[in-house]
Amino acid sequence: MMVLPKSDTEKYMSVARDAARLSNCCRRAVGAVIVSSGAVIVSASNGTLEGVTPCNEGGCARCDSDVMSGGSYEPCLCTHAEQATVAKAARYGISTEGATMYCTLRPCLTCAKICLEAGIIGIIYEETIRFASDVESAYESLLQSNRLRLTFQSYSQS
């Protein structure tokens, strides 16, 4: 049997999955990676910040509650993987202008806005999530600006 090389998208999504394995969030492990000029420039997972009790050890009351997924983020102590990658790039002085982000989960509206503001022009994700109708409408308005490409890509994880 001949093994075909992975496409770049599969390769970068694999890196995002690896990052997700480092998550300390008790609700869902999410990973993200930013790629520029064919190179991974930064990756991160979701979870509580360094120095804060890990989410999966009781550090985030929001994640430990029965609040609906995709909402009530204000009291959450976890950083989303997308936010963490953009913040890491900023911390280390790495430009994200014109870059593409690969995520294991469709970003929330706030993360999509942060990516757009950081100059990221494309987001490719492998697991979809639907938000409340008002959030979906705002999401669509953001995407109609034609400044950000959002692509769902399904992969087998074999």
Secondary structure by P-SEA (a helix, b strand, c coil): cccccccaaaaaaaaaaaaaaacccccbbbbbbbbcccccccccccccccccccccccccccccccccccccccccccccaaaaaaaaaaaacccccbbbbbbcccccaaaaaaaaaacccbbbbcbbbbccaaaaaaaaaaaacccbbbbbbbbccc
